[in-house]
């Protein structure tokens, strides 16, 4: 899953995997995404790397964080939803 020989940073590889799981419905809207500890365990990455993954996904708007509860998948805009408001 993670290519340790790749020039692509590990945080980006893991973020791409989580983003793909969001897109394919593995993690539907409002569902919890893996925690830092779960990311460390699944992907064999450092705590700081796992934190960067979650931070990037949150910055992109793919997830949101509820303090004390974890990170969750954000509602994704539906196709054409912006044009319907015109």
CNS distance restraints for C-alpha pairs under 8 A (distance, minus, plus):
assign (resid   1 and name CA) (resid  43 and name CA) 7.75 0.50 0.50
assign (resid   2 and name CA) (resid  10 and name CA) 7.07 0.50 0.50
assign (resid   2 and name CA) (resid  13 and name CA) 6.45 0.50 0.50
assign (resid   2 and name CA) (resid  14 and name CA) 7.16 0.50 0.50
assign (resid   2 and name CA) (resid  43 and name CA) 6.92 0.50 0.50
assign (resid   3 and name CA) (resid  10 and name CA) 7.91 0.50 0.50
assign (resid   4 and name CA) (resid  10 and name CA) 7.41 0.50 0.50
assign (resid   8 and name CA) (resid  12 and name CA) 6.76 0.50 0.50
assign (resid   8 and name CA) (resid  13 and name CA) 6.76 0.50 0.50
assign (resid   9 and name CA) (resid  13 and name CA) 6.48 0.50 0.50
assign (resid  10 and name CA) (resid  14 and name CA) 6.19 0.50 0.50
assign (resid  10 and name CA) (resid  45 and name CA) 7.70 0.50 0.50
assign (resid  10 and name CA) (resid  49 and name CA) 7.48 0.50 0.50
assign (resid  11 and name CA) (resid  15 and name CA) 6.01 0.50 0.50
assign (resid  11 and name CA) (resid  49 and name CA) 5.57 0.50 0.50
assign (resid  11 and name CA) (resid  50 and name CA) 6.89 0.50 0.50
assign (resid  11 and name CA) (resid  52 and name CA) 6.56 0.50 0.50
assign (resid  11 and name CA) (resid  53 and name CA) 5.43 0.50 0.50
assign (resid  12 and name CA) (resid  16 and name CA) 6.01 0.50 0.50
assign (resid  12 and name CA) (resid  53 and name CA) 7.09 0.50 0.50
assign (resid  13 and name CA) (resid  17 and name CA) 6.41 0.50 0.50
assign (resid  14 and name CA) (resid  18 and name CA) 6.31 0.50 0.50
assign (resid  14 and name CA) (resid  43 and name CA) 7.46 0.50 0.50
assign (resid  14 and name CA) (resid  53 and name CA) 6.82 0.50 0.50
assign (resid  15 and name CA) (resid  19 and name CA) 5.94 0.50 0.50
assign (resid  15 and name CA) (resid  53 and name CA) 5.32 0.50 0.50
assign (resid  15 and name CA) (resid  54 and name CA) 7.66 0.50 0.50
assign (resid  15 and name CA) (resid  56 and name CA) 7.63 0.50 0.50
assign (resid  15 and name CA) (resid  57 and name CA) 6.92 0.50 0.50
assign (resid  16 and name CA) (resid  20 and name CA) 6.04 0.50 0.50
assign (resid  17 and name CA) (resid  21 and name CA) 6.28 0.50 0.50
assign (resid  18 and name CA) (resid  22 and name CA) 6.29 0.50 0.50
assign (resid  18 and name CA) (resid  33 and name CA) 7.97 0.50 0.50
assign (resid  19 and name CA) (resid  23 and name CA) 6.23 0.50 0.50
assign (resid  19 and name CA) (resid  57 and name CA) 7.68 0.50 0.50
assign (resid  19 and name CA) (resid  62 and name CA) 7.49 0.50 0.50
assign (resid  20 and name CA) (resid  24 and name CA) 6.07 0.50 0.50
assign (resid  21 and name CA) (resid  25 and name CA) 6.07 0.50 0.50
assign (resid  21 and name CA) (resid  26 and name CA) 4.92 0.50 0.50
assign (resid  21 and name CA) (resid  27 and name CA) 5.85 0.50 0.50
assign (resid  22 and name CA) (resid  26 and name CA) 5.93 0.50 0.50
assign (resid  22 and name CA) (resid  27 and name CA) 4.83 0.50 0.50
assign (resid  22 and name CA) (resid  28 and name CA) 6.23 0.50 0.50
assign (resid  22 and name CA) (resid  29 and name CA) 7.90 0.50 0.50
assign (resid  22 and name CA) (resid  73 and name CA) 7.19 0.50 0.50
assign (resid  23 and name CA) (resid  27 and name CA) 7.93 0.50 0.50
assign (resid  27 and name CA) (resid  31 and name CA) 5.94 0.50 0.50
assign (resid  27 and name CA) (resid  32 and name CA) 7.28 0.50 0.50
assign (resid  27 and name CA) (resid  33 and name CA) 6.78 0.50 0.50
assign (resid  27 and name CA) (resid  73 and name CA) 6.89 0.50 0.50
assign (resid  28 and name CA) (resid  73 and name CA) 6.62 0.50 0.50
assign (resid  29 and name CA) (resid  72 and name CA) 7.48 0.50 0.50
assign (resid  29 and name CA) (resid  73 and name CA) 4.80 0.50 0.50
assign (resid  29 and name CA) (resid  74 and name CA) 5.54 0.50 0.50
assign (resid  29 and name CA) (resid  75 and name CA) 5.16 0.50 0.50
assign (resid  29 and name CA) (resid  76 and name CA) 7.27 0.50 0.50
assign (resid  30 and name CA) (resid  72 and name CA) 5.40 0.50 0.50
assign (resid  30 and name CA) (resid  73 and name CA) 4.92 0.50 0.50
assign (resid  30 and name CA) (resid  74 and name CA) 6.02 0.50 0.50
assign (resid  30 and name CA) (resid  75 and name CA) 6.90 0.50 0.50
assign (resid  31 and name CA) (resid  72 and name CA) 5.31 0.50 0.50
assign (resid  31 and name CA) (resid  73 and name CA) 5.59 0.50 0.50
assign (resid  32 and name CA) (resid  70 and name CA) 6.96 0.50 0.50
assign (resid  32 and name CA) (resid  71 and name CA) 5.76 0.50 0.50
assign (resid  32 and name CA) (resid  72 and name CA) 4.27 0.50 0.50
assign (resid  32 and name CA) (resid  73 and name CA) 6.42 0.50 0.50
assign (resid  33 and name CA) (resid  70 and name CA) 7.82 0.50 0.50
assign (resid  33 and name CA) (resid  71 and name CA) 5.76 0.50 0.50
assign (resid  33 and name CA) (resid  72 and name CA) 5.48 0.50 0.50
assign (resid  33 and name CA) (resid  73 and name CA) 6.68 0.50 0.50
assign (resid  34 and name CA) (resid  38 and name CA) 5.44 0.50 0.50
assign (resid  34 and name CA) (resid  39 and name CA) 6.03 0.50 0.50
assign (resid  34 and name CA) (resid  71 and name CA) 7.60 0.50 0.50
assign (resid  35 and name CA) (resid  39 and name CA) 6.11 0.50 0.50
assign (resid  35 and name CA) (resid  70 and name CA) 6.74 0.50 0.50
assign (resid  35 and name CA) (resid  71 and name CA) 7.21 0.50 0.50
assign (resid  36 and name CA) (resid  40 and name CA) 6.15 0.50 0.50
assign (resid  36 and name CA) (resid  47 and name CA) 6.49 0.50 0.50
assign (resid  36 and name CA) (resid  50 and name CA) 5.25 0.50 0.50
assign (resid  36 and name CA) (resid  51 and name CA) 6.06 0.50 0.50
assign (resid  36 and name CA) (resid  54 and name CA) 7.75 0.50 0.50
assign (resid  37 and name CA) (resid  41 and name CA) 6.21 0.50 0.50
assign (resid  37 and name CA) (resid  47 and name CA) 7.35 0.50 0.50
assign (resid  37 and name CA) (resid  50 and name CA) 7.88 0.50 0.50
assign (resid  38 and name CA) (resid  42 and name CA) 6.02 0.50 0.50
assign (resid  39 and name CA) (resid  43 and name CA) 5.78 0.50 0.50
assign (resid  39 and name CA) (resid  44 and name CA) 7.51 0.50 0.50
assign (resid  39 and name CA) (resid  45 and name CA) 7.19 0.50 0.50
assign (resid  39 and name CA) (resid  50 and name CA) 5.94 0.50 0.50
assign (resid  40 and name CA) (resid  44 and name CA) 5.08 0.50 0.50
assign (resid  40 and name CA) (resid  45 and name CA) 4.81 0.50 0.50
assign (resid  40 and name CA) (resid  46 and name CA) 6.08 0.50 0.50
assign (resid  40 and name CA) (resid  47 and name CA) 6.41 0.50 0.50
assign (resid  40 and name CA) (resid  50 and name CA) 6.33 0.50 0.50
assign (resid  41 and name CA) (resid  45 and name CA) 7.45 0.50 0.50
assign (resid  45 and name CA) (resid  49 and name CA) 6.20 0.50 0.50
assign (resid  45 and name CA) (resid  50 and name CA) 6.60 0.50 0.50
assign (resid  46 and name CA) (resid  50 and name CA) 6.35 0.50 0.50
assign (resid  47 and name CA) (resid  51 and name CA) 6.16 0.50 0.50
assign (resid  48 and name CA) (resid  52 and name CA) 6.18 0.50 0.50
assign (resid  49 and name CA) (resid  53 and name CA) 6.35 0.50 0.50
assign (resid  50 and name CA) (resid  54 and name CA) 6.49 0.50 0.50
assign (resid  51 and name CA) (resid  55 and name CA) 6.06 0.50 0.50
assign (resid  52 and name CA) (resid  56 and name CA) 6.00 0.50 0.50
assign (resid  53 and name CA) (resid  57 and name CA) 6.29 0.50 0.50
assign (resid  54 and name CA) (resid  58 and name CA) 6.14 0.50 0.50
assign (resid  54 and name CA) (resid  63 and name CA) 7.95 0.50 0.50
assign (resid  54 and name CA) (resid  71 and name CA) 7.62 0.50 0.50
assign (resid  55 and name CA) (resid  59 and name CA) 6.09 0.50 0.50
assign (resid  56 and name CA) (resid  60 and name CA) 6.14 0.50 0.50
assign (resid  57 and name CA) (resid  61 and name CA) 6.37 0.50 0.50
assign (resid  57 and name CA) (resid  62 and name CA) 5.31 0.50 0.50
assign (resid  57 and name CA) (resid  63 and name CA) 5.71 0.50 0.50
assign (resid  58 and name CA) (resid  62 and name CA) 5.81 0.50 0.50
assign (resid  58 and name CA) (resid  63 and name CA) 4.67 0.50 0.50
assign (resid  58 and name CA) (resid  64 and name CA) 5.37 0.50 0.50
assign (resid  58 and name CA) (resid  65 and name CA) 7.37 0.50 0.50
assign (resid  61 and name CA) (resid  74 and name CA) 6.81 0.50 0.50
assign (resid  62 and name CA) (resid  73 and name CA) 6.12 0.50 0.50
assign (resid  62 and name CA) (resid  74 and name CA) 5.43 0.50 0.50
assign (resid  62 and name CA) (resid  75 and name CA) 7.97 0.50 0.50
assign (resid  62 and name CA) (resid  76 and name CA) 7.54 0.50 0.50
assign (resid  63 and name CA) (resid  71 and name CA) 6.40 0.50 0.50
assign (resid  63 and name CA) (resid  72 and name CA) 5.34 0.50 0.50
assign (resid  63 and name CA) (resid  73 and name CA) 4.41 0.50 0.50
assign (resid  63 and name CA) (resid  74 and name CA) 4.68 0.50 0.50
assign (resid  64 and name CA) (resid  71 and name CA) 5.55 0.50 0.50
assign (resid  64 and name CA) (resid  72 and name CA) 5.45 0.50 0.50
assign (resid  64 and name CA) (resid  73 and name CA) 6.51 0.50 0.50
assign (resid  64 and name CA) (resid  74 and name CA) 6.02 0.50 0.50
assign (resid  65 and name CA) (resid  69 and name CA) 7.68 0.50 0.50
assign (resid  65 and name CA) (resid  70 and name CA) 5.65 0.50 0.50
assign (resid  65 and name CA) (resid  71 and name CA) 4.23 0.50 0.50
assign (resid  65 and name CA) (resid  72 and name CA) 6.22 0.50 0.50
assign (resid  66 and name CA) (resid  70 and name CA) 5.53 0.50 0.50
assign (resid  66 and name CA) (resid  71 and name CA) 6.29 0.50 0.50
assign (resid  66 and name CA) (resid  72 and name CA) 7.84 0.50 0.50
assign (resid  77 and name CA) (resid  81 and name CA) 6.67 0.50 0.50
assign (resid  80 and name CA) (resid  84 and name CA) 6.37 0.50 0.50
assign (resid  81 and name CA) (resid  85 and name CA) 7.04 0.50 0.50
assign (resid  82 and name CA) (resid  86 and name CA) 7.43 0.50 0.50
